[in-house]
Amino acid sequence: MIARALTIAGSDSGGGAGIQADLKTFQELKVFGMSAITAITAQNTLGVQGVYPVDVEGLRQQITSVAEDIGVDAVKTGMLFDEDRIRVVAEKIRFYKWKNVVVDPVMIAKGGASLLTENSTNALIDELLPLATVATPNIPEAEAITRRKITTIDDRKKAAQDFLSMGVDSVVIKGGHDADNNNTIDLYFDGKNYHYFEYPRVDTKNTHGTGCSFASAVTAELAKGCTLLEAIRNAKEFIHFAILHSLNIGGGHGPTHHGAYGLFKNQGSEGKTWQESLHKQ
């Protein structure tokens, strides 16, 4: 049977992020993708023009319909909009006892617009993060959740410890926002060891949807039975190719190329110049 992955997130009318990016990623990584939409957004490469939440009962029923017929091998959460929808999602994850849970705490769009209401952070911390197999915040999201300023790798290590103290099994703090570094360094902490995934920074403004796509790639790999470390390693390579061959669409932050991994990964060494290192706690 094909592996099944569910994304619970917002819809991106521009197609670069959110549900659309997740389903494209699932398809590229050969898993069967399903969705439960939390909100409809009017957005494009220039920014978010509007956010329109789906009725809470409608969200609950979407999840129920998928779970009780098709089944779920891994689930990813993205933009959840507010505390009511966060609580519904957490309730359903607990009810179905899903184990492969990837929480991407989407809070801010690429253009700077808030995608999570101010009163929702506590619900995210109290209800959802304790259910996470892995959380995948970027640096601004990690700062908002831990209330810790992050400027160095040591800061990230302390923030990672904060996440685990909130009940998360493991965390990847992504380094794309660390503009002072010529490489992007993602820090993965499993409670015992720190793993660093270091790639050359790609000079492009077309990075819309990178966080969504990375988290959904992790979800797809977990659905197929990969270990968490394997899933993160494969997802990192997937998103690097997607950025390296990004699409120059629209007048702002263009989308990544979800098909690049399959098209280019076997064509020479391009995209392979990366390092993975392990540091014991």
Backbone as CSV, one residue per row, in Angstrom:
resi,resn,N_x,N_y,N_z,CA_x,CA_y,CA_z,C_x,C_y,C_z
1,MET,0.843,-1.204,0.000,0.000,0.000,0.000,0.875,1.250,0.000
2,ILE,0.462,2.244,-0.745,1.198,3.501,-0.781,1.112,4.194,0.571
3,ALA,2.188,4.850,0.973,2.197,5.609,2.223,1.265,6.807,2.102
4,ARG,0.638,7.180,3.222,-0.380,8.227,3.234,0.045,9.362,4.163
5,ALA,0.014,10.581,3.655,0.426,11.744,4.442,-0.676,12.797,4.404
6,LEU,-0.967,13.355,5.571,-2.005,14.380,5.709,-1.367,15.707,6.079
7,THR,-1.743,16.764,5.375,-1.340,18.108,5.756,-2.553,18.874,6.269
8,ILE,-2.379,19.531,7.409,-3.412,20.385,7.997,-2.836,21.791,8.013
9,ALA,-3.316,22.638,7.131,-2.662,23.933,6.931,-3.584,24.865,6.150
10,GLY,-3.069,26.050,5.853,-3.803,27.020,5.069,-3.552,26.836,3.585
11,SER,-4.510,27.290,2.794,-4.395,27.245,1.341,-3.698,28.510,0.844
12,ASP,-2.794,28.360,-0.108,-2.084,29.484,-0.723,-2.560,29.617,-2.168
13,SER,-3.313,30.675,-2.438,-3.846,30.852,-3.789,-2.753,30.999,-4.831
14,GLY,-1.567,31.447,-4.412,-0.452,31.593,-5.341,0.269,30.301,-5.642
15,GLY,-0.026,29.237,-4.902,0.502,27.909,-5.214,1.895,27.612,-4.709
16,GLY,2.564,28.571,-4.037,3.947,28.343,-3.650,4.148,27.771,-2.275
17,ALA,3.172,27.958,-1.393,3.310,27.538,-0.001,2.040,26.826,0.441
18,GLY,1.939,26.572,1.742,0.727,26.013,2.306,0.343,24.669,1.735
19,ILE,-0.977,24.426,1.703,-1.512,23.147,1.230,-0.984,22.788,-0.147
20,GLN,-0.910,23.779,-1.027,-0.473,23.501,-2.404,0.969,23.003,-2.429
21,ALA,1.852,23.650,-1.672,3.246,23.205,-1.624,3.357,21.821,-0.994
22,ASP,2.560,21.586,0.043,2.610,20.291,0.724,2.205,19.160,-0.217
23,LEU,1.115,19.343,-0.940,0.644,18.282,-1.829,1.604,18.046,-2.996
24,LYS,2.217,19.126,-3.492,3.234,18.957,-4.538,4.410,18.145,-4.011
25,THR,4.829,18.449,-2.791,5.951,17.724,-2.182,5.599,16.262,-1.968
26,PHE,4.413,15.999,-1.437,3.992,14.609,-1.238,4.025,13.840,-2.559
27,GLN,3.513,14.460,-3.610,3.484,13.794,-4.912,4.891,13.504,-5.416
28,GLU,5.783,14.474,-5.289,7.156,14.280,-5.766,7.870,13.163,-4.998
29,LEU,7.526,13.009,-3.721,8.195,11.999,-2.891,7.396,10.700,-2.815
30,LYS,6.411,10.590,-3.695,5.706,9.322,-3.934,4.925,8.824,-2.722
31,VAL,4.239,9.753,-2.064,3.263,9.359,-1.062,1.901,9.921,-1.469
32,PHE,0.839,9.331,-0.934,-0.512,9.794,-1.242,-0.850,10.940,-0.301
33,GLY,-1.094,12.116,-0.876,-1.317,13.309,-0.080,-2.785,13.609,0.143
34,MET,-3.109,14.029,1.370,-4.461,14.425,1.751,-4.367,15.748,2.485
35,SER,-5.496,16.452,2.595,-5.431,17.775,3.218,-6.655,18.075,4.052
36,ALA,-6.447,18.907,5.068,-7.521,19.544,5.820,-7.164,21.023,5.877
37,ILE,-8.011,21.871,5.317,-7.691,23.284,5.161,-8.202,24.077,6.361
38,THR,-7.295,24.836,6.979,-7.644,25.650,8.148,-8.129,27.034,7.753
39,ALA,-7.589,27.565,6.671,-7.947,28.913,6.222,-7.604,29.045,4.756
40,ILE,-8.352,29.884,4.083,-8.056,30.235,2.695,-7.331,31.577,2.708
41,THR,-6.204,31.645,2.031,-5.492,32.920,1.935,-5.539,33.439,0.511
42,ALA,-5.646,34.740,0.383,-5.451,35.412,-0.893,-4.022,35.928,-0.873
43,GLN,-3.138,35.292,-1.617,-1.737,35.701,-1.599,-1.068,35.393,-2.914
44,ASN,0.069,36.031,-3.100,0.886,35.815,-4.288,2.338,36.021,-3.889
45,THR,3.216,36.211,-4.835,4.632,36.362,-4.503,4.928,37.685,-3.804
46,LEU,3.991,38.636,-3.867,4.196,39.954,-3.258,3.755,40.005,-1.803
47,GLY,2.931,39.063,-1.375,2.488,39.077,0.013,1.119,38.451,0.181
48,VAL,0.576,38.639,1.392,-0.741,38.098,1.735,-1.749,39.242,1.721
49,GLN,-2.775,39.093,0.897,-3.775,40.145,0.783,-5.005,39.882,1.652
50,GLY,-5.190,38.651,2.104,-6.333,38.338,2.952,-6.250,36.931,3.505
51,VAL,-6.822,36.726,4.712,-6.872,35.410,5.338,-8.308,35.156,5.781
52,TYR,-8.883,34.026,5.362,-10.290,33.731,5.604,-10.409,32.340,6.221
53,PRO,-10.600,32.267,7.535,-10.588,30.963,8.208,-11.763,30.079,7.805
54,VAL,-11.498,28.782,7.750,-12.538,27.785,7.543,-13.255,27.560,8.870
55,ASP,-14.550,27.336,8.815,-15.339,27.064,10.015,-14.696,25.938,10.833
56,VAL,-14.693,26.086,12.153,-14.042,25.110,13.025,-14.618,23.709,12.818
57,GLU,-15.935,23.617,12.715,-16.554,22.310,12.509,-16.179,21.742,11.139
58,GLY,-16.018,22.622,10.153,-15.578,22.167,8.842,-14.181,21.578,8.888
59,LEU,-13.291,22.189,9.671,-11.935,21.657,9.843,-11.991,20.306,10.544
60,ARG,-12.774,20.219,11.600,-12.885,18.956,12.340,-13.378,17.834,11.425
61,GLN,-14.363,18.133,10.590,-14.937,17.100,9.737,-13.981,16.676,8.627
62,GLN,-13.195,17.618,8.107,-12.193,17.245,7.103,-11.234,16.193,7.653
63,ILE,-10.750,16.434,8.864,-9.793,15.502,9.474,-10.447,14.155,9.731
64,THR,-11.673,14.187,10.263,-12.398,12.948,10.548,-12.633,12.148,9.277
65,SER,-13.047,12.803,8.220,-13.352,12.116,6.968,-12.136,11.374,6.425
66,VAL,-10.986,12.020,6.463,-9.757,11.399,5.973,-9.325,10.253,6.875
67,ALA,-9.329,10.499,8.180,-8.802,9.519,9.137,-9.613,8.237,9.154
68,GLU,-10.945,8.355,9.053,-11.783,7.187,9.258,-12.023,6.376,7.988
69,ASP,-11.544,6.862,6.870,-11.644,6.082,5.636,-10.272,5.705,5.097
70,ILE,-9.455,6.695,4.814,-8.188,6.446,4.113,-7.069,6.066,5.078
71,GLY,-7.010,6.727,6.227,-5.942,6.463,7.184,-4.748,7.379,6.970
72,VAL,-3.939,7.521,8.002,-2.832,8.491,7.999,-1.581,7.834,8.564
73,ASP,-0.486,7.844,7.781,0.797,7.326,8.253,1.663,8.424,8.866
74,ALA,1.451,9.665,8.449,2.171,10.808,9.016,1.336,12.043,8.765
75,VAL,1.433,13.004,9.682,0.649,14.227,9.569,1.546,15.435,9.791
76,LYS,1.295,16.463,9.024,2.032,17.720,9.154,1.050,18.848,9.415
77,THR,1.375,19.709,10.368,0.570,20.902,10.584,1.354,22.127,10.141
78,GLY,0.627,23.060,9.534,1.237,24.308,9.094,0.521,25.488,9.705
79,MET,0.006,26.386,8.890,-0.679,27.573,9.394,-2.054,27.178,9.939
80,LEU,-2.264,27.383,11.242,-3.485,26.936,11.908,-4.414,28.078,12.281
81,PHE,-4.002,29.294,12.117,-4.782,30.528,12.237,-5.030,30.988,13.670
82,ASP,-5.672,30.166,14.517,-5.982,30.660,15.860,-6.088,29.504,16.852
83,GLU,-6.337,29.869,18.117,-6.331,28.867,19.179,-7.448,27.842,19.034
84,ASP,-8.614,28.236,18.532,-9.709,27.276,18.375,-9.334,26.171,17.404
85,ARG,-8.715,26.525,16.312,-8.337,25.529,15.309,-7.132,24.716,15.778
86,ILE,-6.237,25.335,16.518,-5.122,24.586,17.105,-5.650,23.505,18.040
87,ARG,-6.640,23.847,18.848,-7.188,22.884,19.810,-7.906,21.735,19.106
88,VAL,-8.604,22.025,18.025,-9.262,20.973,17.251,-8.237,20.013,16.664
89,VAL,-7.171,20.559,16.102,-6.124,19.723,15.504,-5.464,18.852,16.570
90,ALA,-5.132,19.436,17.709,-4.521,18.669,18.793,-5.469,17.573,19.291
91,GLU,-6.735,17.904,19.403,-7.752,16.932,19.840,-7.780,15.731,18.901
92,LYS,-7.735,15.983,17.603,-7.799,14.904,16.629,-6.522,14.064,16.620
93,ILE,-5.377,14.703,16.769,-4.111,13.955,16.822,-4.112,13.018,18.026
94,ARG,-4.588,13.517,19.162,-4.661,12.665,20.353,-5.669,11.533,20.158
95,PHE,-6.827,11.859,19.576,-7.891,10.854,19.420,-7.435,9.695,18.542
96,TYR,-6.772,10.012,17.422,-6.339,8.971,16.498,-4.963,8.398,16.849
97,LYS,-4.336,8.951,17.888,-3.047,8.446,18.376,-1.981,8.422,17.277
98,TRP,-1.981,9.480,16.441,-0.970,9.563,15.393,0.407,9.789,16.002
99,LYS,1.390,9.071,15.482,2.743,9.092,16.055,3.729,9.929,15.241
100,ASN,3.619,9.917,13.927,4.521,10.707,13.084,3.900,12.083,12.860
101,VAL,4.191,13.002,13.777,3.562,14.316,13.771,4.634,15.384,13.571
102,VAL,4.564,16.099,12.454,5.510,17.173,12.134,4.787,18.501,12.320
103,VAL,5.268,19.307,13.257,4.638,20.602,13.535,5.532,21.704,12.980
104,ASP,5.047,22.344,11.923,5.715,23.527,11.377,4.956,24.740,11.929
105,PRO,5.512,25.430,12.919,4.761,26.492,13.603,4.715,27.780,12.781
106,VAL,3.942,27.734,11.695,3.887,28.857,10.767,3.246,30.055,11.453
107,MET,4.003,31.144,11.537,3.521,32.335,12.226,3.623,33.592,11.377
108,ILE,4.592,33.629,10.450,4.854,34.838,9.679,5.096,34.444,8.223
109,ALA,4.415,35.114,7.299,4.617,34.859,5.877,5.942,35.447,5.413
110,LYS,6.386,35.006,4.222,7.659,35.472,3.678,7.716,36.994,3.576
111,GLY,6.580,37.614,3.254,6.545,39.068,3.128,6.379,39.805,4.446
112,GLY,6.266,39.070,5.561,6.184,39.697,6.870,4.805,39.712,7.487
113,ALA,3.761,39.288,6.766,2.403,39.302,7.304,2.232,38.206,8.351
114,SER,1.498,38.515,9.418,1.225,37.536,10.458,0.200,36.532,9.961
115,LEU,0.480,35.242,10.172,-0.439,34.185,9.770,-0.990,33.431,10.974
116,LEU,-0.710,33.916,12.172,-1.210,33.302,13.390,-1.609,34.426,14.328
117,THR,-2.826,34.380,14.856,-3.282,35.467,15.717,-2.470,35.495,17.011
118,GLU,-2.407,36.658,17.636,-1.536,36.865,18.783,-1.871,35.946,19.958
119,ASN,-3.133,35.609,20.118,-3.549,34.798,21.261,-3.316,33.313,21.071
120,SER,-2.714,32.937,19.957,-2.603,31.518,19.623,-1.308,30.867,20.096
121,THR,-0.306,31.639,20.432,0.997,31.062,20.772,0.904,30.135,21.973
122,ASN,0.156,30.528,22.989,0.027,29.676,24.171,-0.656,28.358,23.842
123,ALA,-1.677,28.405,22.984,-2.347,27.165,22.576,-1.390,26.265,21.808
124,LEU,-0.582,26.868,20.951,0.418,26.107,20.209,1.378,25.407,21.164
125,ILE,1.854,26.149,22.159,2.815,25.602,23.116,2.179,24.547,24.012
126,ASP,0.983,24.837,24.508,0.348,23.949,25.487,-0.305,22.728,24.863
127,GLU,-0.916,22.895,23.685,-1.733,21.833,23.112,-1.028,21.019,22.029
128,LEU,-0.305,21.698,21.142,0.190,21.024,19.942,1.639,20.568,20.045
129,LEU,2.508,21.425,20.548,3.926,21.054,20.589,4.185,19.765,21.380
130,PRO,3.473,19.507,22.489,3.724,18.245,23.197,3.378,16.994,22.392
131,LEU,2.661,17.141,21.285,2.303,16.012,20.432,3.280,15.810,19.282
132,ALA,4.266,16.711,19.149,5.138,16.729,17.974,6.245,15.695,18.058
133,THR,6.357,14.905,17.006,7.542,14.069,16.818,8.739,14.963,16.525
134,VAL,8.500,15.991,15.716,9.527,16.986,15.415,8.839,18.307,15.091
135,ALA,9.398,19.386,15.593,8.968,20.735,15.224,10.022,21.330,14.306
136,THR,9.579,22.198,13.364,10.504,22.711,12.345,10.436,24.239,12.244
137,PRO,10.696,24.967,13.323,10.619,26.432,13.254,11.814,27.030,12.532
138,ASN,11.589,28.198,11.900,12.736,29.006,11.482,13.161,29.856,12.669
139,ILE,14.180,30.670,12.498,14.710,31.428,13.636,13.679,32.407,14.214
140,PRO,12.976,33.227,13.401,11.968,34.122,13.991,10.873,33.373,14.733
141,GLU,10.444,32.236,14.227,9.422,31.447,14.909,9.952,30.881,16.210
142,ALA,11.200,30.398,16.188,11.808,29.878,17.415,11.953,30.976,18.461
143,GLU,12.288,32.179,18.017,12.391,33.308,18.945,11.040,33.634,19.568
144,ALA,9.990,33.626,18.742,8.655,33.961,19.236,8.155,32.928,20.238
145,ILE,8.456,31.673,19.996,7.959,30.600,20.862,8.764,30.502,22.151
146,THR,10.083,30.618,22.055,10.925,30.467,23.251,11.159,31.788,23.976
147,ARG,10.805,32.904,23.316,11.059,34.245,23.858,12.548,34.443,24.162
148,ARG,13.341,33.905,23.243,14.792,33.968,23.369,15.375,34.572,22.088
149,LYS,16.245,35.551,22.212,16.921,36.115,21.047,17.938,35.105,20.537
150,ILE,17.905,34.843,19.230,18.781,33.834,18.643,19.685,34.492,17.614
151,THR,20.975,34.558,17.920,21.939,35.118,16.979,23.106,34.162,16.703
152,THR,23.348,33.228,17.577,24.478,32.311,17.429,23.987,30.862,17.433
153,ILE,24.889,29.955,17.079,24.571,28.526,17.146,24.287,28.123,18.591
154,ASP,25.036,28.667,19.540,24.766,28.354,20.942,23.369,28.805,21.355
155,ASP,22.925,29.964,20.839,21.556,30.417,21.106,20.548,29.412,20.568
156,ARG,20.841,28.881,19.394,19.928,27.904,18.801,19.889,26.617,19.618
157,LYS,21.042,26.230,20.136,21.080,25.020,20.966,20.242,25.206,22.233
158,LYS,20.315,26.399,22.814,19.505,26.670,24.009,18.027,26.710,23.663
159,ALA,17.700,27.291,22.518,16.309,27.320,22.081,15.797,25.908,21.816
160,ALA,16.652,25.062,21.234,16.262,23.672,20.988,15.951,22.962,22.301
161,GLN,16.752,23.230,23.316,16.476,22.653,24.628,15.142,23.154,25.170
162,ASP,14.840,24.436,24.915,13.554,24.993,25.346,12.394,24.236,24.708
163,PHE,12.527,23.941,23.419,11.464,23.214,22.728,11.238,21.846,23.366
164,LEU,12.312,21.157,23.675,12.135,19.840,24.275,11.525,19.939,25.669
165,SER,11.810,21.028,26.370,11.197,21.215,27.690,9.692,21.461,27.568
166,MET,9.233,21.857,26.377,7.795,22.050,26.127,7.105,20.745,25.749
167,GLY,7.861,19.662,25.632,7.279,18.364,25.335,7.511,17.850,23.939
168,VAL,8.191,18.627,23.086,8.512,18.185,21.725,9.538,17.054,21.791
169,ASP,9.366,16.029,20.975,10.340,14.931,20.964,11.671,15.373,20.375
170,SER,11.634,16.203,19.329,12.849,16.685,18.688,12.511,17.951,17.922
171,VAL,13.561,18.673,17.490,13.321,19.950,16.822,14.407,20.213,15.791
172,VAL,14.004,20.807,14.666,14.941,21.343,13.683,14.746,22.858,13.671
173,ILE,15.781,23.606,14.045,15.724,25.064,13.927,16.475,25.442,12.664
174,LYS,15.713,25.912,11.684,16.272,26.155,10.352,17.071,27.453,10.332
175,GLY,18.106,27.485,9.499,19.033,28.604,9.510,18.935,29.561,8.349
176,GLY,17.882,29.484,7.566,17.786,30.334,6.389,17.753,31.815,6.689
177,HIS,17.289,32.203,7.889,17.210,33.615,8.256,18.523,34.155,8.821
178,ASP,19.527,33.295,8.958,20.825,33.742,9.470,21.630,34.317,8.305
179,ALA,21.363,35.587,8.006,21.943,36.216,6.808,23.441,36.469,6.931
180,ASP,24.002,36.349,8.145,25.426,36.603,8.335,26.294,35.422,7.937
181,ASN,25.670,34.325,7.587,26.429,33.121,7.276,26.333,32.829,5.784
182,ASN,27.469,32.492,5.148,27.470,32.161,3.726,26.809,30.813,3.452
183,ASN,26.700,29.995,4.484,26.017,28.719,4.377,24.745,28.764,5.220
184,THR,23.794,27.920,4.878,22.646,27.753,5.755,22.899,26.529,6.629
185,ILE,22.723,26.694,7.915,22.968,25.620,8.870,21.670,25.344,9.616
186,ASP,21.147,24.138,9.438,19.981,23.702,10.184,20.449,22.878,11.375
187,LEU,19.916,23.181,12.540,20.286,22.470,13.765,19.170,21.504,14.136
188,TYR,19.491,20.237,14.252,18.532,19.209,14.689,18.968,18.683,16.048
189,PHE,18.034,18.678,17.004,18.324,18.202,18.354,17.297,17.143,18.719
190,ASP,17.792,15.961,19.111,16.899,14.852,19.441,16.836,14.576,20.937
191,GLY,17.380,15.497,21.728,17.399,15.318,23.168,18.717,14.775,23.681
192,LYS,19.507,14.170,22.789,20.815,13.634,23.158,21.929,14.258,22.341
193,ASN,21.726,14.367,21.048,22.766,14.843,20.142,22.264,15.989,19.283
194,TYR,23.219,16.857,18.894,22.950,17.930,17.941,23.519,17.523,16.595
195,HIS,22.699,17.624,15.578,23.144,17.366,14.212,23.072,18.683,13.444
196,TYR,24.113,18.964,12.660,24.152,20.177,11.856,24.122,19.785,10.384
197,PHE,23.187,20.375,9.652,23.100,20.176,8.210,23.457,21.497,7.547
198,GLU,24.581,21.498,6.831,25.130,22.748,6.296,25.195,22.684,4.778
199,TYR,24.520,23.636,4.129,24.492,23.741,2.672,24.961,25.127,2.256
200,PRO,25.553,25.261,1.065,25.870,26.602,0.555,24.589,27.413,0.374
201,ARG,24.632,28.676,0.771,23.470,29.537,0.590,23.280,29.838,-0.895
202,VAL,22.064,29.703,-1.385,21.741,29.972,-2.782,21.315,31.431,-2.909
203,ASP,21.927,32.139,-3.832,21.635,33.559,-4.020,20.368,33.705,-4.866
204,THR,19.222,33.737,-4.213,17.939,33.880,-4.908,16.920,34.476,-3.955
205,LYS,15.996,35.233,-4.519,14.882,35.748,-3.719,13.679,34.816,-3.805
206,ASN,13.797,33.797,-4.623,12.667,32.902,-4.868,12.663,31.747,-3.873
207,THR,12.223,32.047,-2.660,12.237,31.055,-1.582,10.862,30.904,-0.933
208,HIS,9.827,31.374,-1.615,8.480,31.282,-1.052,8.083,29.813,-0.886
209,GLY,7.681,29.442,0.307,7.223,28.084,0.562,8.292,27.110,1.001
210,THR,9.497,27.587,1.271,10.568,26.655,1.656,10.263,25.933,2.965
211,GLY,9.751,26.677,3.953,9.472,26.051,5.244,8.379,25.006,5.148
212,CYS,7.302,25.335,4.434,6.210,24.380,4.227,6.724,23.125,3.522
213,SER,7.508,23.332,2.486,7.964,22.211,1.665,8.950,21.329,2.422
214,PHE,9.833,21.931,3.219,10.762,21.135,4.021,9.990,20.263,5.002
215,ALA,9.052,20.861,5.734,8.288,20.100,6.725,7.466,18.998,6.071
216,SER,6.890,19.272,4.912,6.098,18.233,4.246,6.993,17.138,3.669
217,ALA,8.227,17.477,3.302,9.167,16.442,2.858,9.541,15.528,4.023
218,VAL,9.758,16.101,5.197,10.008,15.277,6.392,8.818,14.352,6.632
219,THR,7.611,14.897,6.520,6.390,14.124,6.742,6.288,12.961,5.755
220,ALA,6.556,13.239,4.490,6.489,12.195,3.469,7.472,11.064,3.758
221,GLU,8.677,11.435,4.151,9.698,10.418,4.427,9.338,9.597,5.663
222,LEU,8.768,10.232,6.685,8.315,9.482,7.856,7.182,8.541,7.492
223,ALA,6.282,8.999,6.632,5.162,8.153,6.203,5.662,6.889,5.517
224,LYS,6.793,7.005,4.819,7.349,5.859,4.096,8.164,4.937,5.000
225,GLY,8.336,5.329,6.271,9.031,4.460,7.212,10.468,4.826,7.497
226,CYS,10.927,5.961,7.012,12.291,6.400,7.313,12.429,6.731,8.800
227,THR,13.643,6.608,9.318,13.909,7.132,10.642,13.836,8.652,10.579
228,LEU,13.725,9.281,11.742,13.617,10.730,11.762,14.864,11.390,11.180
229,LEU,16.044,10.883,11.528,17.271,11.469,10.995,17.338,11.301,9.476
230,GLU,16.957,10.138,8.974,16.929,9.923,7.520,15.925,10.864,6.855
231,ALA,14.761,11.036,7.493,13.730,11.890,6.927,14.207,13.334,6.823
232,ILE,14.891,13.814,7.854,15.395,15.189,7.845,16.499,15.341,6.815
233,ARG,17.373,14.366,6.739,18.469,14.406,5.760,17.917,14.450,4.332
234,ASN,16.945,13.591,4.041,16.360,13.554,2.697,15.576,14.828,2.392
235,ALA,14.865,15.331,3.404,14.085,16.557,3.204,14.991,17.752,2.970
236,LYS,16.118,17.788,3.641,17.065,18.881,3.453,17.597,18.882,2.022
237,GLU,17.905,17.705,1.517,18.386,17.617,0.135,17.273,18.005,-0.843
238,PHE,16.052,17.559,-0.562,14.910,17.886,-1.419,14.736,19.397,-1.526
239,ILE,14.748,20.100,-0.409,14.481,21.536,-0.437,15.662,22.307,-1.001
240,HIS,16.874,21.791,-0.833,18.028,22.468,-1.431,17.928,22.467,-2.950
241,PHE,17.557,21.335,-3.539,17.368,21.289,-4.993,16.231,22.209,-5.423
242,ALA,15.162,22.263,-4.620,14.015,23.105,-4.956,14.392,24.584,-4.969
243,ILE,15.278,24.994,-4.057,15.746,26.386,-4.016,16.764,26.630,-5.132
244,LEU,17.656,25.670,-5.329,18.709,25.814,-6.331,18.118,26.022,-7.723
245,HIS,16.991,25.395,-7.989,16.338,25.496,-9.296,14.992,26.207,-9.162
246,SER,14.945,27.229,-8.317,13.683,27.918,-8.020,13.096,28.557,-9.274
247,LEU,11.809,28.900,-9.179,11.060,29.407,-10.321,10.895,30.922,-10.217
248,ASN,11.286,31.627,-11.253,11.195,33.093,-11.270,9.803,33.496,-11.764
249,ILE,8.832,33.340,-10.868,7.432,33.606,-11.189,6.944,34.745,-10.313
250,GLY,6.238,35.711,-10.880,5.692,36.819,-10.118,6.702,37.918,-9.877
251,GLY,6.240,38.967,-9.202,7.089,40.137,-8.997,7.762,40.222,-7.657
252,GLY,7.564,39.210,-6.788,8.147,39.246,-5.454,8.990,38.022,-5.174
253,HIS,8.736,37.394,-4.026,9.434,36.162,-3.667,8.794,35.000,-4.414
254,GLY,9.467,34.548,-5.461,8.931,33.455,-6.258,8.994,32.133,-5.534
255,PRO,8.303,31.116,-6.057,8.271,29.811,-5.403,9.505,28.978,-5.707
256,THR,9.701,27.956,-4.884,10.718,26.959,-5.169,10.189,26.002,-6.239
257,HIS,11.065,25.142,-6.715,10.725,24.203,-7.798,10.591,22.814,-7.178
258,HIS,9.351,22.409,-6.905,9.141,21.133,-6.228,9.566,19.937,-7.070
259,GLY,9.603,20.093,-8.368,10.008,18.981,-9.217,11.500,18.841,-9.415
260,ALA,12.282,19.770,-8.853,13.724,19.782,-9.130,14.444,18.560,-8.591
261,TYR,14.034,18.074,-7.440,14.705,16.929,-6.829,14.676,15.722,-7.757
262,GLY,13.525,15.453,-8.309,13.416,14.323,-9.217,14.097,14.553,-10.552
263,LEU,14.135,15.808,-10.999,14.697,16.121,-12.307,16.221,16.178,-12.307
264,PHE,16.804,16.686,-11.209,18.225,17.038,-11.239,19.114,16.270,-10.268
265,LYS,18.568,15.506,-9.350,19.403,14.905,-8.296,20.427,13.912,-8.835
266,ASN,20.160,13.307,-9.980,21.084,12.323,-10.546,21.935,12.896,-11.672
267,GLN,21.901,14.220,-11.854,22.654,14.838,-12.950,23.883,15.567,-12.410
268,GLY,24.922,14.798,-12.111,26.171,15.391,-11.641,26.144,15.666,-10.150
269,SER,27.126,16.457,-9.713,27.325,16.697,-8.283,26.613,17.933,-7.784
270,GLU,25.917,18.641,-8.664,25.255,19.873,-8.266,24.283,19.609,-7.127
271,GLY,24.390,20.406,-6.075,23.510,20.249,-4.929,24.024,19.276,-3.897
272,LYS,25.140,18.598,-4.177,25.641,17.580,-3.257,26.710,18.110,-2.308
273,THR,27.140,19.340,-2.498,28.246,19.876,-1.696,27.718,20.379,-0.360
274,TRP,27.434,19.443,0.540,26.913,19.799,1.842,27.588,18.947,2.904
275,GLN,27.459,19.376,4.137,28.094,18.667,5.231,27.062,18.366,6.305
276,GLU,27.241,17.208,6.915,26.442,16.845,8.090,27.410,16.516,9.209
277,SER,27.197,17.099,10.376,28.086,16.844,11.496,27.270,16.541,12.740
278,LEU,27.865,15.816,13.641,27.210,15.379,14.871,27.975,15.896,16.074
279,HIS,27.254,16.489,17.001,27.857,16.952,18.258,27.046,16.398,19.403
280,LYS,27.722,15.666,20.296,27.037,15.114,21.443,26.784,16.210,22.469
281,GLN,25.669,16.076,23.169,25.280,17.102,24.142,26.276,17.171,25.287
